[in-house]
Every structure is written in C-alpha cells, then in structure tokens.
Amino acid sequence: MNQAIIKTIDIGDGRNITIETGRLAKQADGAVVVRMGDTMLLATVVSAKDAKEDVDFMPVSVDYREKFSAAGRFPGGFLKREARPSDEEILVARLVDRALRPLFPADYHAETAVMISLISYDENVMADSLAGLAASAAIAVSDVPFETPISEVRVGRVNGEYIVNPSAAQLSEADIDIMVGASFDNIMMVEGEMDEVSEEDMLKAIEVAHTAIKVHCKVQEELAAEVGVVKREYCHEVNNAELKAKVEADLLPACYEIAKQQIKDKQLRIDSFAKIVDDYVEAYKAANEGNEEVDLSVDEKLIRRYYHKVEGEAMRRMILDEGIRLDGRRTDEIRPIWGEVNYLPGAHGSAIFTRGETQSLSSITLGTKMDIKKIDNVTFQGTENFLLHYNFPPFCVGDAKTPRGLGRREIGHGNLAFRALKRMIPADFPYVVRVVSDILESNGSSSMATVCAGTMCMMDAGMKMKRPVSGIAMGLISDKNSDKFAVLSDILGDEDHLGDMDFKVTGTEKGITATQMDIKVDGLSFEVLTKALMQAKEGREHILGKILEVIPEPRAEYKPNVPRVETIQIPKDMIGPIIGPGGKNIQKLQEETKTTIVIEERDDFGYVEISGLNKEALDAARDRIKRIIALPEKGEIYKGKIKSITTFGAFVEIMPGKEGLLHVSEIAWERVQNVEDVLTVGEEVEVKLLDIDRDNKLKLSRKVLLPKPEGYVERPERERPPRRDGDRRDNRGGDRRDNRGGDRGDRRPQRDRD
C-alpha cells in the first residue's frame, strides 16, 4: 500500500480538517479525501490531454453527489439506488464551479471533470462547506494547470458571534448564513441568506471567511509541494498577434461609435455590433481572395474571437472615460419599471414585474398540509412549506428552441429568489406556498425580477409578509492599469457578460435577505465591495418604492378560490378520539363536512389543520372537532341523539363518544310507562346534564327543560323508617325476610319510589 500524505488544518475550537492524498482513486489525475469529524469527501479531477477542435472556452464540469450509504441509509424509491442529482446536490456543484472556473488558464481548453462524493456523513459537520476545498485540493495535487488554490467556507452568525463552518444546529439559529469562495489574495464567490442584516455585517462575515480560507490555501500549496506536482504543458490556442493587433486597431473605433449611440433595444444593439464584424470579415475575405499564404477559415475564427474582446473594451472605455452605458443610463440609474397584480384570475395571487427588457410573470398557489414538500436527502430529512420555481423558456431571449428539461440555471436562480423571500413568510402562516416565476423577457437579472414579482404576488394573495422584498443586480467595470472603476446599478446582460463582477442583493427596508456575487478580476478591495453594497441599497430602495406604488399593502382578504385553513391546538390525548378506531372518526368527519383534516403531534400537543373550500365547511368541521375534545360540564344543556332505549330509560350521546343515561323518571313530568311511547332511536333531544358520578357516568334530564303541566303536584318523598342497630340496607345480615330486603307485600315498583 502506498503511503498516504496527510495535511491538517486547524480551524479552532478543537476542530480540524485533514486532506489525504495517495491512497484512493490513483488513476485520476488528482484525488484527495477531505475529512472533518466523521464527514468525508472524495474529490477527483481528470482532464483530457488535448482540447477538441474549435473549442475556445474552458469545458469544465463539476459534479457533487451524496451517497446514502454515507449516512447508513437506503435510498428511497423503487430501485433503491441513487439516481439523478437532487436540487441540493446541483446547488453545491454550482457553488464549486463558480469559484473554480475563473482560475483555469484562459487558453486552457481541455475537457475537465471534477467529481466530489460524500462518502461518510457526520450530522455535526455540513458537507457542502468542504466541497470547494476538496475540489481545489484534488486539482492542486494533479498536473492540471490552475492559477492558484482556492477554498470555500461557510460563515454563520449566532448571537453576534461569527462561526466558521458551523453545524446544522448552530446554523438553524443564525441570522447570517453565507458561503464564500476565495483564493489567498482574492474573493471569487459569495452566496447566502440573511435575516435583514446591514451591509457592514455582511462584509464582516466575508472578511471572517477570507481569513479562514487563506489558511486552507497555504496548506494546499504545502501539500502540492510534498507530492512534487509538476503542471503539464499544453497548447490549445493558435494565435496571430499581427491579426489581433490589426482587428483591435480597425474595429475599436467602430465599436466605440455604436456604443455611444446608446441603443436601448437589446436586439437592435446586438445586430449593430454583429454587423461590424460581419462586414469586416467579408472585406477581409475579399482582400485576401486567392492569397495562398492566408487560411481564410482560420483567420475568420480568429477575427471573431478577437472582436469579442474589442467589443467589450469599447463598452468598458466608454463607461470609465465618459460615464455612459450602452443604453445611455448613468452608472446608478435604474431602468423604467412597471408592474401589475391580479393579472391571472385563476391564480391565488399573481403579478407582472417589468424592469427594462426583463419581465417576470409570477403566480402563487396556497395549499394545505397535503401539499407540503417532503425532503429525503442524505444530509436532511424533513419538510418544506415554501416552494419557489423559476422557469427560463428560450423565447425570453429570442431563441428558436423548446425547453428540454430543467437546467442548472433554473435551479440556481430559483434558489436565490427562494432564499431572498423565505424569511419574510410569517411563522404562523397556515398555508403551504408555491411561487412560480416565468421569465417572459430577459436582459439582465431575471432572478431579481423574480424576487420583486414574487413579493407582489404574495401581497396580491393576501399574505401578511413581515416586509416586502426587492432585489437588484450590480456590476463592476475596472481598469487594470489604473485605479479607475465604475459600479453599475441594474446591469444589462451585456454588462454582466463583459463586466468584472455580477453582484445580486435582495432585501427589505430593514436590511439584506440574500446575496450572490461572482467576481471575475483579481484584487477586488473591500472599498469597492462597500461602494457596490451601498449603491445597491439605494437601488433596492428605489425598486421597492415602485413595487409599493403598484400594491402598497397585502390584500385584506384571500380570494374566493383560496382554500380556507384553520389550525386547532388540542391535548395530545385527544388525537386518538378524533382519529377513531382505524381512522373511522376522521374519515367520516372529512366525508360529511367536505374538508381535509391533517393531525400532527408536536411539543406534547396535537395540531389539527382543517382545510375546506368555504367557510361553512370549515366551521362545521371545527365545531364537530371541538365537541369531540370537549369535556361535559354539569348544568350545561346539550342537543343529543338517542342511541339506544331500555326499560329504565334511554342512552343519549351528547358529544361524540360521550353518552349519558336519561332515566325514565327524567323524560317528562308525567309518568312514563313505556319509554318507546315517548322517544325513538336516532331522535335528537335537548337534555340537561344533572350530575357526573365518581365513575364519570352522566345523569341527564329532559323534563327539567319542559314546562310543568298545569296543576302538577310534586309527589312527596316517601318517609323511610329509621335504621335500627345492626340493620343493613343490603340485608345480607340480620333478620332476612327476602333477598332484596323488606316485606314482599310492601315492595313497590322502583319508579314509584323515585
């Protein structure tokens, strides 16, 4: 067995992380096992030796999977094996990808696969906090070219204390939860959610994360040196320096002129820039026709590649030198906004939010406990009451395609909007909530449009949100050769693609609720980050004002088609009587009231959720449940049903499952010879509860609720002879004349003595 190389990272509080290489997966280009507590991740990287023809980008794929065996569990479903990745696994893979991708060399185009597997799970250690470190360490010990090691850590703030890589229990109490990816020198990626915190608090969390990451990066460098890594040589691009210089000189002025025209229409602007390079290529081909020293097909590809950078440089120079953006806005100016609510009459709430050329049509559905999402992942089993689904159909950007399944983009963008809104749903909101955002147009930050439209449709549905949420996408243009930079509010798609930072921030008037940041340049200072956050705050407040112009507060009432839901807290020992033997009671109750009833046991109480299509059904079910759980009270009047009749009276059910005796003497003021002459089985009668004896038997009376007949005379009570010494009422001792006591000749019927 080869000797493994192990490095240890001390993260404080007695906790440490180990990185091991040289033992597992040795046919991969690089492989490591990262361990913290009993959580273990296996990460591998394999990169092709050569790039495919005509590939001019970095084709890296990051895959993260969780093995159910890591937690000693069977996968659910019929096949009992892991299948497609869950949304949570895809989100972790995206986080790692966003931090890794910018650090491969710009001219390295070999297909590369990074795989991370959770092979052992400790519930006190969150595996996703270690995934970025594992991926980077695998590359660090391989010969795959990479500019510098990176790592990712999670930071949570609990009771004012910042904790690096907190446990799930600690995170449940945190008001800040962010993942930060960074190299030793630069922050690459930030994503997380917050409970309306300030910009300063968020920056502090990023700073704490970066301090921890620096230690991770140093250890990876030491590990690579101990392994003796030598990075491979490669040549994946053919370049023509002379042609590149000529394209830049010839086309930069033309691009600058188009940029200065401030064309607001996205497609017209794209066509105008495309015409420049198309005309240039045609002219170049005409000028070199018949020239055997020039390969026109190769040169055309090079011209188009170089032109892409020229177009970006023209846009950047115009912003930095003249403060003018492609669509003519100032750097801090927000595009025109309009919105509308209640657009879809069949939905429980709906909204259109349009900002410039980005538009979201969102709807909300309010459901019951039967609609709750059940989660059965390796690291989490539970339920989710709030769902947000984001759709990005091809037509929204003018593509002639049809959707082919759910992509990682939809999952990632939807998750950002989900995190932005979820803390604003009241804890006692009785419904399961599903928000769907369909992007109908896209030119810059459709995820932030989803946040705004989601807020509007929630309010349109009558949800009393804690506070409305708005979101904005920020950009950055910087100059490597000087200190000049410009922070852009409400970026266009082109500004996102060609800029140096994409920074999305959501929040309420009180503070930030979620953020997502991707930084594409080195050395971004906290000064720039601070300016971006403060400018984003101004933009969020502006957008929030526009939302409140459309719908200033939640609707007072739910719409008629919303199911009515009410939750009743009951004693735990009353759950059984409501359900009944084999579910008989609850099934009958649901059938007769046309409602759905779900019972949960929490904190030594039962919680009964009743949902129905209208208030009448809800009230009927609630009243019947209250009768089941109620206790009979002496002196109260009840409307009961005759369950059975005997010679001495009738048994009346005054509450579900609670019967009492209506003695023959308590049926009427007149003497009743035969009970069936007065009462019938199934008849409803009003009775008064006279008494509850020691055995909890109920004594009822009907006659006390009836008027006394005219001339009615109370029969005097029979005088009883005084007891003699030694005399016993059951006559089991003394002079026994008959086994019931007394002379037979003096025996009167029991009802006469009463």
ZAMARGU-4260 file (C-alpha; in steps of 0.2 Angstrom, whole numbers, plus 5000, padded with zeros to 4 digits):
<rodrens>
0) 5000/5000/5000 | 5007/5017/4995 | 5010/5029/5009 | 4997/5042/5010 | 5001/5060/5013
5) 4990/5069/5025 | 4990/5088/5030 | 4980/5095/5044 | 4971/5112/5045 | 4967/5119/5062
10) 4950/5129/5062 | 4949/5132/5080 | 4938/5127/5094 | 4947/5110/5094 | 4941/5106/5076
15) 4952/5102/5062 | 4951/5097/5043 | 4963/5084/5036 | 4967/5082/5017 | 4974/5065/5012
20) 4981/5060/4995 | 4989/5045/4988 | 4978/5031/4995 | 4962/5032/4984 | 4957/5034/4966
25) 4975/5035/4959 | 4971/5033/4941 | 4963/5050/4942 | 4974/5065/4938 | 4972/5071/4956
30) 4962/5064/4970 | 4960/5068/4989 | 4949/5064/5004 | 4945/5078/5015 | 4938/5075/5032
35) 4931/5085/5046 | 4924/5075/5061 | 4916/5059/5053 | 4911/5069/5037 | 4922/5063/5022
40) 4923/5069/5004 | 4932/5061/4990 | 4936/5073/4976 | 4944/5069/4959 | 4949/5078/4944
45) 4953/5071/4926 | 4957/5082/4912 | 4959/5077/4894 | 4977/5078/4887 | 4971/5089/4872
50) 4957/5101/4868 | 4944/5097/4855 | 4945/5106/4838 | 4937/5123/4838 | 4934/5124/4857
55) 4939/5142/4863 | 4932/5141/4881 | 4935/5130/4896 | 4924/5115/4896 | 4925/5111/4915
60) 4911/5101/4923 | 4908/5100/4942 | 4898/5086/4949 | 4893/5084/4968 | 4885/5068/4974
65) 4879/5062/4991 | 4880/5043/4994 | 4865/5037/5005 | 4877/5024/5012 | 4887/5038/5019
70) 4874/5041/5032 | 4869/5022/5034 | 4853/5024/5025 | 4844/5016/5010 | 4839/5027/4995
75) 4820/5029/4993 | 4810/5024/4978 | 4808/5008/4969 | 4826/5005/4963 | 4834/5009/4980
80) 4849/5017/4972 | 4855/5034/4969 | 4848/5042/4953 | 4849/5060/4946 | 4856/5073/4957
85) 4844/5082/4969 | 4842/5101/4968 | 4853/5102/4984 | 4867/5092/4975 | 4866/5103/4960
90) 4867/5119/4970 | 4883/5113/4979 | 4891/5109/4962 | 4886/5126/4956 | 4895/5135/4971
95) 4911/5125/4967 | 4910/5128/4949 | 4908/5147/4951 | 4924/5148/4962 | 4935/5136/4951
100) 4931/5141/4933 | 4939/5158/4933 | 4956/5151/4939 | 4959/5139/4925 | 4971/5147/4912
105) 4962/5157/4899 | 4970/5147/4885 | 4967/5130/4893 | 4953/5121/4884 | 4954/5103/4888
110) 4938/5095/4894 | 4940/5093/4913 | 4929/5084/4925 | 4929/5087/4944 | 4919/5075/4954
115) 4915/5076/4973 | 4907/5062/4983 | 4901/5062/5000 | 4907/5045/5007 | 4904/5047/5025
120) 4892/5059/5034 | 4893/5067/5052 | 4877/5076/5056 | 4888/5089/5066 | 4898/5093/5050
125) 4890/5101/5035 | 4897/5093/5019 | 4894/5107/5007 | 4906/5118/5017 | 4920/5107/5012
130) 4916/5104/4994 | 4926/5118/4987 | 4941/5114/4997 | 4941/5096/4991 | 4939/5101/4973
135) 4953/5113/4974 | 4965/5101/4983 | 4962/5087/4970 | 4967/5100/4957 | 4982/5105/4967
140) 4989/5088/4968 | 4986/5085/4949 | 4996/5091/4934 | 4981/5100/4928 | 4985/5119/4925
145) 4977/5130/4938 | 4982/5148/4943 | 4981/5146/4962 | 4972/5135/4975 | 4955/5141/4982
150) 4944/5136/4996 | 4926/5138/5002 | 4919/5140/5019 | 4903/5144/5027 | 4901/5158/5040
155) 4886/5159/5051 | 4882/5172/5065 | 4874/5166/5080 | 4871/5178/5094 | 4883/5190/5087
160) 4897/5178/5085 | 4904/5173/5068 | 4907/5154/5067 | 4917/5146/5053 | 4909/5130/5046
165) 4895/5129/5059 | 4885/5114/5062 | 4867/5112/5056 | 4861/5115/5074 | 4871/5131/5075
170) 4865/5137/5058 | 4847/5135/5062 | 4849/5149/5075 | 4860/5160/5064 | 4855/5177/5056
175) 4869/5176/5043 | 4872/5161/5033 | 4885/5164/5018 | 4896/5153/5008 | 4912/5162/5002
180) 4924/5155/4989 | 4941/5164/4988 | 4960/5162/4984 | 4973/5168/4996 | 4973/5185/4988
185) 4955/5187/4981 | 4937/5184/4984 | 4929/5174/4970 | 4911/5170/4975 | 4899/5174/4989
190) 4881/5167/4991 | 4870/5166/5006 | 4855/5172/5015 | 4852/5184/5030 | 4839/5190/5042
195) 4838/5208/5036 | 4856/5212/5041 | 4866/5228/5037 | 4879/5229/5024 | 4893/5231/5037
200) 4888/5215/5045 | 4889/5206/5028 | 4906/5212/5024 | 4912/5207/5041 | 4906/5189/5038
205) 4915/5189/5021 | 4931/5195/5030 | 4930/5181/5043 | 4928/5168/5029 | 4943/5175/5019
210) 4954/5174/5034 | 4950/5156/5036 | 4952/5152/5018 | 4970/5159/5017 | 4975/5145/5029
215) 4967/5132/5018 | 4976/5139/5003 | 4993/5139/5011 | 4990/5120/5017 | 4986/5116/4999
220) 5002/5123/4992 | 5012/5114/5005 | 5003/5098/5000 | 5007/5100/4982 | 5025/5103/4986
225) 5026/5087/4996 | 5018/5077/4982 | 5030/5085/4970 | 5017/5092/4957 | 5023/5097/4940
230) 5009/5105/4929 | 5008/5099/4912 | 5012/5109/4896 | 4999/5112/4883 | 4995/5122/4868
235) 4976/5124/4865 | 4976/5140/4855 | 4983/5146/4839 | 4985/5164/4839 | 4991/5178/4826
240) 4997/5193/4836 | 4998/5203/4820 | 4980/5200/4815 | 4974/5203/4833 | 4983/5220/4833
245) 4975/5224/4816 | 4957/5219/4822 | 4959/5230/4838 | 4965/5245/4828 | 4952/5243/4814
250) 4937/5239/4824 | 4939/5248/4841 | 4933/5265/4834 | 4918/5257/4825 | 4913/5248/4841
255) 4915/5264/4851 | 4904/5273/4840 | 4890/5260/4841 | 4892/5260/4860 | 4890/5279/4860
260) 4873/5278/4850 | 4865/5272/4867 | 4854/5260/4858 | 4841/5254/4871 | 4834/5240/4861
265) 4844/5224/4865 | 4841/5215/4849 | 4845/5231/4838 | 4861/5234/4848 | 4866/5216/4846
270) 4863/5217/4827 | 4873/5233/4826 | 4888/5226/4834 | 4887/5210/4824 | 4886/5220/4808
275) 4903/5227/4811 | 4912/5211/4812 | 4902/5203/4798 | 4906/5217/4786 | 4924/5216/4792
280) 4926/5198/4789 | 4918/5200/4771 | 4930/5214/4767 | 4945/5203/4774 | 4940/5188/4763
285) 4938/5199/4748 | 4955/5207/4751 | 4964/5191/4753 | 4955/5180/4740 | 4967/5170/4731
290) 4981/5173/4743 | 4988/5156/4747 | 4998/5162/4762 | 4981/5166/4771 | 4969/5152/4778
295) 4953/5162/4777 | 4943/5149/4788 | 4956/5150/4802 | 4958/5169/4801 | 4939/5171/4801
300) 4938/5162/4818 | 4952/5172/4825 | 4944/5188/4819 | 4928/5184/4828 | 4937/5179/4844
305) 4947/5195/4844 | 4932/5205/4840 | 4923/5199/4855 | 4937/5207/4866 | 4936/5223/4856
310) 4918/5225/4859 | 4920/5223/4877 | 4934/5235/4878 | 4924/5248/4869 | 4910/5246/4881
315) 4922/5247/4896 | 4931/5263/4890 | 4915/5272/4887 | 4909/5269/4904 | 4926/5273/4913
320) 4930/5288/4902 | 4913/5296/4899 | 4902/5288/4912 | 4890/5282/4898 | 4882/5265/4897
325) 4876/5255/4882 | 4858/5261/4884 | 4863/5279/4889 | 4860/5277/4908 | 4870/5284/4922
330) 4880/5271/4932 | 4867/5272/4946 | 4852/5274/4936 | 4838/5260/4936 | 4828/5256/4920
335) 4810/5260/4919 | 4799/5249/4930 | 4781/5245/4928 | 4770/5231/4936 | 4753/5224/4938
340) 4744/5212/4951 | 4729/5201/4949 | 4733/5198/4931 | 4729/5179/4932 | 4711/5177/4938
345) 4713/5159/4942 | 4728/5160/4952 | 4728/5164/4971 | 4739/5179/4968 | 4748/5185/4953
350) 4760/5199/4947 | 4769/5206/4932 | 4786/5214/4936 | 4795/5223/4921 | 4811/5232/4923
355) 4818/5237/4906 | 4819/5222/4895 | 4817/5210/4909 | 4800/5203/4914 | 4793/5190/4926
360) 4775/5184/4927 | 4774/5176/4944 | 4759/5167/4952 | 4756/5160/4969 | 4746/5145/4975
365) 4741/5142/4993 | 4740/5124/4998 | 4737/5114/5013 | 4747/5101/5023 | 4743/5089/5010
370) 4754/5099/4998 | 4769/5100/5009 | 4786/5095/5001 | 4794/5080/5009 | 4813/5080/5008
375) 4823/5064/5010 | 4841/5068/5006 | 4857/5061/5014 | 4860/5076/5025 | 4842/5082/5028
380) 4826/5073/5030 | 4811/5085/5034 | 4798/5095/5025 | 4797/5112/5016 | 4782/5124/5017
385) 4788/5136/5004 | 4792/5132/4986 | 4799/5144/4973 | 4801/5138/4955 | 4809/5148/4941
390) 4807/5145/4923 | 4818/5152/4909 | 4810/5147/4892 | 4821/5150/4876 | 4809/5163/4869
395) 4813/5175/4883 | 4829/5179/4874 | 4823/5176/4856 | 4830/5158/4854 | 4820/5147/4842
400) 4820/5132/4854 | 4809/5122/4866 | 4813/5118/4883 | 4822/5101/4886 | 4820/5098/4905
405) 4826/5108/4920 | 4843/5116/4919 | 4855/5121/4932 | 4852/5139/4929 | 4834/5137/4933
410) 4838/5128/4950 | 4851/5141/4954 | 4842/5157/4950 | 4826/5150/4958 | 4836/5146/4974
415) 4842/5163/4976 | 4825/5171/4975 | 4819/5157/4987 | 4832/5162/5000 | 4828/5181/4997
420) 4809/5178/5001 | 4808/5164/5013 | 4812/5173/5030 | 4798/5186/5026 | 4784/5172/5027
425) 4776/5174/5044 | 4780/5159/5055 | 4761/5156/5059 | 4756/5157/5040 | 4744/5142/5039
430) 4747/5138/5020 | 4760/5129/5010 | 4766/5141/4997 | 4771/5139/4980 | 4778/5154/4969
435) 4781/5151/4951 | 4791/5164/4941 | 4790/5163/4922 | 4803/5174/4913 | 4795/5181/4898
440) 4809/5193/4893 | 4827/5193/4899 | 4841/5207/4898 | 4849/5207/4915 | 4845/5199/4931
445) 4829/5189/4929 | 4832/5182/4946 | 4830/5199/4954 | 4814/5202/4944 | 4808/5185/4951
450) 4811/5192/4969 | 4801/5208/4965 | 4787/5199/4956 | 4786/5186/4970 | 4784/5199/4983
455) 4770/5207/4973 | 4760/5191/4970 | 4762/5186/4989 | 4754/5203/4993 | 4741/5200/4980
460) 4736/5184/4988 | 4733/5192/5005 | 4749/5185/5013 | 4754/5197/5028 | 4773/5197/5024
465) 4784/5203/5038 | 4791/5216/5025 | 4791/5217/5006 | 4807/5212/4997 | 4816/5220/4982
470) 4832/5215/4973 | 4845/5222/4961 | 4859/5216/4951 | 4875/5226/4952 | 4890/5226/4940
475) 4908/5232/4940 | 4920/5239/4927 | 4938/5242/4932 | 4954/5246/4924 | 4969/5235/4927
480) 4981/5249/4923 | 4974/5262/4934 | 4963/5264/4950 | 4948/5269/4940 | 4932/5259/4942
485) 4913/5261/4940 | 4900/5252/4950 | 4884/5249/4939 | 4866/5248/4945 | 4854/5236/4937
490) 4865/5229/4924 | 4861/5223/4906 | 4865/5206/4900 | 4880/5213/4890 | 4887/5222/4906
495) 4885/5206/4915 | 4894/5196/4902 | 4908/5209/4898 | 4910/5216/4916 | 4921/5211/4931
500) 4908/5207/4944 | 4890/5201/4945 | 4883/5206/4962 | 4865/5202/4966 | 4857/5209/4983
505) 4840/5207/4989 | 4832/5215/5005 | 4819/5224/5014 | 4819/5242/5020 | 4827/5235/5036
510) 4841/5225/5029 | 4848/5212/5017 | 4840/5195/5015 | 4851/5186/5002 | 4866/5189/4990
515) 4875/5181/4976 | 4892/5188/4970 | 4903/5182/4956 | 4920/5191/4954 | 4930/5190/4938
520) 4945/5200/4942 | 4959/5199/4954 | 4962/5211/4969 | 4944/5217/4972 | 4946/5228/4988
525) 4933/5230/5002 | 4932/5248/4997 | 4925/5243/4980 | 4913/5230/4988 | 4907/5243/5001
530) 4903/5255/4987 | 4894/5242/4977 | 4884/5237/4993 | 4879/5255/4997 | 4874/5259/4979
535) 4864/5243/4979 | 4855/5248/4994 | 4849/5264/4985 | 4844/5254/4970 | 4834/5242/4981
540) 4825/5256/4990 | 4820/5264/4973 | 4814/5247/4966 | 4804/5244/4982 | 4796/5261/4980
545) 4790/5256/4963 | 4783/5239/4970 | 4773/5248/4983 | 4766/5260/4971 | 4758/5245/4962
550) 4752/5236/4978 | 4756/5246/4994 | 4750/5233/5006 | 4743/5215/5006 | 4725/5212/5002
555) 4714/5212/5017 | 4706/5195/5012 | 4710/5180/5002 | 4702/5177/4985 | 4687/5166/4984
560) 4696/5152/4976 | 4709/5150/4990 | 4705/5135/5002 | 4701/5140/5020 | 4713/5134/5033
565) 4712/5134/5051 | 4724/5125/5064 | 4717/5120/5081 | 4729/5115/5096 | 4722/5101/5106
570) 4728/5090/5121 | 4739/5076/5114 | 4727/5063/5122 | 4713/5069/5111 | 4722/5064/5095
575) 4715/5046/5097 | 4697/5051/5099 | 4697/5062/5084 | 4705/5049/5073 | 4695/5035/5080
580) 4697/5016/5078 | 4706/5013/5061 | 4703/5031/5056 | 4684/5029/5056 | 4680/5045/5065
585) 4691/5056/5055 | 4686/5049/5038 | 4668/5051/5042 | 4671/5069/5048 | 4680/5073/5032
590) 4667/5065/5021 | 4652/5073/5030 | 4660/5091/5031 | 4669/5090/5014 | 4685/5095/5022
595) 4703/5089/5023 | 4710/5086/5041 | 4728/5083/5045 | 4734/5080/5063 | 4752/5082/5069
600) 4760/5079/5086 | 4772/5092/5091 | 4779/5098/5108 | 4767/5087/5118 | 4752/5094/5109
605) 4741/5089/5094 | 4739/5102/5080 | 4724/5099/5069 | 4724/5108/5052 | 4707/5109/5044
610) 4705/5115/5026 | 4690/5117/5016 | 4683/5126/5000 | 4672/5138/5010 | 4670/5145/5027
615) 4654/5135/5031 | 4663/5118/5028 | 4677/5124/5039 | 4666/5130/5053 | 4656/5113/5053
620) 4672/5103/5054 | 4679/5114/5068 | 4663/5113/5078 | 4662/5094/5077 | 4681/5093/5082
625) 4678/5104/5097 | 4663/5094/5103 | 4675/5078/5102 | 4688/5086/5113 | 4676/5095/5124
630) 4673/5088/5142 | 4654/5088/5148 | 4650/5101/5161 | 4637/5099/5175 | 4622/5111/5172
635) 4625/5113/5153 | 4612/5110/5141 | 4616/5098/5126 | 4607/5093/5110 | 4610/5074/5109
640) 4605/5059/5099 | 4596/5044/5106 | 4607/5029/5104 | 4598/5015/5112 | 4582/5013/5123
645) 4579/5001/5138 | 4565/4998/5150 | 4573/5010/5163 | 4576/5024/5151 | 4587/5029/5136
650) 4605/5032/5132 | 4609/5049/5124 | 4625/5054/5115 | 4628/5072/5120 | 4645/5073/5112
655) 4654/5062/5100 | 4659/5046/5110 | 4651/5053/5126 | 4634/5045/5132 | 4623/5048/5147
660) 4608/5040/5155 | 4591/5048/5153 | 4581/5039/5166 | 4563/5035/5163 | 4559/5047/5178
665) 4568/5061/5169 | 4560/5060/5152 | 4544/5070/5156 | 4534/5077/5171 | 4520/5065/5168
670) 4523/5047/5172 | 4530/5037/5158 | 4525/5019/5157 | 4534/5014/5141 | 4550/5024/5135
675) 4547/5020/5117 | 4530/5029/5118 | 4539/5045/5120 | 4557/5043/5112 | 4564/5034/5097
680) 4581/5028/5092 | 4590/5042/5082 | 4579/5056/5088 | 4588/5072/5093 | 4583/5079/5110
685) 4588/5093/5122 | 4594/5087/5139 | 4602/5095/5154 | 4617/5087/5162 | 4612/5085/5180
690) 4627/5076/5188 | 4643/5066/5184 | 4646/5052/5197 | 4663/5046/5203 | 4664/5033/5188
695) 4661/5048/5176 | 4643/5042/5172 | 4632/5056/5166 | 4615/5058/5173 | 4603/5068/5161
700) 4586/5076/5162 | 4574/5081/5148 | 4559/5085/5159 | 4568/5100/5168 | 4569/5109/5151
705) 4550/5106/5149 | 4536/5117/5156 | 4527/5109/5171 | 4510/5104/5167 | 4496/5115/5174
710) 4490/5109/5191 | 4505/5097/5193 | 4509/5092/5211 | 4525/5086/5216 | 4524/5069/5224
715) 4530/5069/5242 | 4545/5059/5246 | 4541/5043/5255 | 4546/5043/5273 | 4559/5030/5277
720) 4559/5021/5294 | 4574/5025/5305 | 4588/5012/5304 | 4589/5000/5318 | 4606/4995/5325
725) 4613/4980/5315 | 4601/4983/5301 | 4610/4984/5284 | 4602/4990/5268 | 4608/4975/5258
730) 4600/4964/5272 | 4614/4952/5270 | 4614/4951/5289 | 4601/4952/5302 | 4583/4945/5300
735) 4582/4941/5282 | 4564/4941/5275 | 4569/4941/5257 | 4585/4943/5247 | 4580/4961/5242
740) 4576/4967/5260 | 4559/4972/5266 | 4542/4963/5266 | 4536/4957/5249 | 4520/4965/5252
745) 4527/4982/5255 | 4538/4981/5239 | 4533/4995/5226 | 4540/4997/5209 | 4556/5006/5208
750) 4549/5020/5198 | 4536/5024/5212 | 4549/5026/5225 | 4558/5038/5214
</rodrens>
